[in-house]
C-alpha cells in the first residue's frame, strides 16, 4: 500500500470537492441566500444536519475513490496492465482532445445504467438510499454516497483504464470538470437560461432542475451529463420542461407577492 500516494489522492480529490462545493455553497447558501432565494428550485433550504450528513458521506467517498487510485495507478502489479500513458505524442494531440468527449459519453452511459440498477427495489436501500436522503440537495451532496455506491461510481475509472488510452492528465482534467458539473447538478438553482430545456441542444443536456426532480421524486431523470438515454428509454419526467420554465420565469416581485 503506497500511503504517500493515497494521502496525495485524498488531498487532490477532496480538495476539488471542497473547493467547488464550498464556492457554490457560499454564493447561493450564504452570501446571496436571501437575495437569490426566489430562484431556488425547491423553495426551502436543507437543514444544517443535512449539510453535515452530505459532507460526512462525501468524506467516505473521497477515501474510497483515493483507494482505487492507489491500486490502479500506483500499484506496480496492476498499473502496467492499464491503458494509462505519459507521453502525449504516443497517441497524438488530436486523440488527446477527442478523448474528453468520449470520456463524457462513456461516463454518462455507465452512470445511467448503474444508476437505474441501483434504483431496483432489492438494491436501493443498500446502495442508493443514502444519496436520496438529500431530497432537497445542496452542493455538498455531489459525493454523498453510501460506500457501496461509491465503489460503483468509481468503477468508471476502471472502465477508462482498461478500455481507452488515458493520458495521466486526462483523469485530472476530466474529474475536475465532472465535479464542477456534479456540484451544479446538486446546486438547487438553475443556471441555464429560459427555454434551454426545449432547445435543439438543451433537450439533450442534463440540468440542475432535471436532477433536482430526481432527488425530490426518486423516479425518472437518471442521466448525469446528458439526457440521451433518458429520452431513448422514456425516463425523462413528463413535468420536466414545465418545471424548468416555472423556475426560470420566477421573479423576485412575483415571489414576494405570492408570499
N, C-alpha and C positions, 0 to 999 in steps of 0.2 A: 504494500500500500504506500503510494507516494503522497505522504501527508502534506508536504510543501505544495505540491500541485493541487491537492484537494482544497486547502485553505485559500489558495490563489483563485481557484474556481468559485468558491463561495464568495470571495470578495468581488469578483467580476460579475457573476450572475446576480448576487444580492445587491451590488452597487447599482447595476442597471435598473433593477426593480424599484429600489428605494428612491433613486433619483427621479425617475419618470413618474412614479406613482405620487411621490411627495410634491412634485411641481404641480401636477394636476389637482391634487387634494388641496394644496394651499390656495390655488387660484379659485377653484369652484366651491370649496367647502369651508374656507376660512376667510380669505381676503374679500372676495366678492360673493360671499354666502347669501347675503340679503339682496344685493343688487341683481343677481342673476337667478334668484330662486324661481321666478316665474317661468324660466326656460327649462327647469328641471323636468325630465321625462316623467318621473313619478313625483307628485307634489308633496314630498316629505323627505326628510333626511334619515339615514340609518342611525341607530343608537351607537353610543360610544363602545358598547360591548360588541357590536357588530364589527367595528373597525379593528378592535383588539383580536377578535376571532380570525378575521381575514389575514391580519399580519402574522399571527401565530402559525396558521397553516401554510402561509406563504414561506415562512422561515423553514418549515419542514420540507417543503417542495424544493427550495433552493439547495438544501443539503442533499436531497436525493438527486437532483439534476447534476450537482457537482460530483457526486459519487460515480455516476455513469461516465462523466467526462474523464475521470481518473482512469477507469478501466479501458475506455475506448481510445483515448489519446495518449495517456502516459504509461500504460502497461506495455512493456516490450514484448509480451507474449501475444498481445491482441493487435496493437496498433499497426504492425507491419502488414496485416491482412485487410486493413481498411483501405478505402479509396482516397484517403487524405493525402494531399501533396503539398510541397513547399515552394516550388518554382512555377510561377505563372506561365513562363514560356513552355512548360511541359504540355499544356493544353491550349495556350494562346489567350490573348485578351478578349477575342470575340466570345469564346466559351465562358471566360471568367464572368463577363457581364450577363450573358444569356442564362447562366446558371441561377441567377437570382429569381427571375420569374418562374423558372422551372421548379425551384425550391418552394416558392409560394403555392404553386399549383399542387405539388406533391403534398405539402403540409396541409393545405385546405382539404384535399381528398382524404388523407389519413385522419384528420380531425373529424370530418363529417361522419365517417363510418364508425370510428371508435366511439364518438360522442353518442350516436344513435344506439350503439350496442350497450353503452353504459346506462342508457335510459330503459333498458329491459327491466321488467319488474323484479327479476331474480338477481340482478346486478346493481341496480340503482342505489340501494341503501349501503352497499359495501364499497362502491367506487365514487358515486357522483353526488350523493346526498349532501356531503359537506359543502361542496361548491354551491349547491342550491339553497343552502341556509341563507345565502345572500340574495333574498327575494328582491331587495332594493339595493343592488350592488354599488359599491364605491370603487375608486381606482385601486384600493388595496386588495380587491377581490381577484385581481388579474392572475395571481398564482395561488389562490386559496383552495388548494386541492387536498383531498384525503391522500395519504401516502400511496395507496394503491392506484389512485387516479394519476398521481404524479409519475408513477412508473410507466403508466400507459402514455402519458403526454410526452415524456422524454424519449419514448420509443421512436419518434420521428428522427432523432439523431442517429439511431441505429440504422434506420432506413436510408438516410442520406449517406452514411459512411460505408454502406455495403452495396450501394447501387450506382451512384453517380460520382464522378471525380469531384472532390471537395477541397478547395484550397484552404489553408489554415485561416485565412481571413474571411472566407465565406461564412463560416459559422458565427464569427464575431459580429459581422455586419448584419447578417440575416436575423440573428436573435435580438439584436438591438432594435431593428425595425419591427420585429414581432412583438416585443414588449410594449413598444410605443402604440401599436395598433390594438394590442390586448388591453392596455390601460384605457384607450379611447372607447373600446367596446364596453367597458365596465364603468365608464365615466359618469353615467347618469344624466348626461347632457348630449344633445346632438350638434355636431359641428358642421355637417354637410348642409348646403343651402336648401331652401324651399324647392320642392319639385324634384329633388335629386333621386328619390326612390323610384320615380316613374320615368326617368330619363333613359336614353338609349344605353348609356354606360352605367348609370346609377342603379338600374334594376338588377344588375349582376354583382353589385358591391355590397358587402355586409355593412351595416351601420350600427351606431350605438342604440338607436331606437329598436332595431331588429333584435339585437342581443338582449337588450333590457326586457323586451317582451318575453324572451325565452326564460329569463330568470324569474319574471313575475308569474308566468302561467305554466312553466315547466314543460310545455309542449310546443313543437314547431320551431322553426328558425334555428337549425342546428349548425349552420356554417360558421366559418372563422373569418376568412378574408372576403370570400365571395358567396354568391347565392346560387351558383350554377347547380350544385347538387340538390339544394333545396327546391329549385324550380323543376329540375328533372323529375324528382320524386314527389313533388306536390306538397312539400312540408313547410312552405312559407305560410305564415298565418294569414288568414283572409283579411284581417283587420290591420295588417301591417302598414299599407300605404295610407290608410285613413289616419292611423295613429301618428305616422311620420308628419303628415300635413297639419294635424292638430297641434303638434308640438311646435312646428315651425311658424304657425300662424298666431301663436300667442303674443301678446304684448303686455308690457308692464301695466298699462292703463286698464286693459280688459281684465287682467288678473285681479287688480285692486278692486274693480267694480264688482267682480264676481264674488270676491271675499266679503 
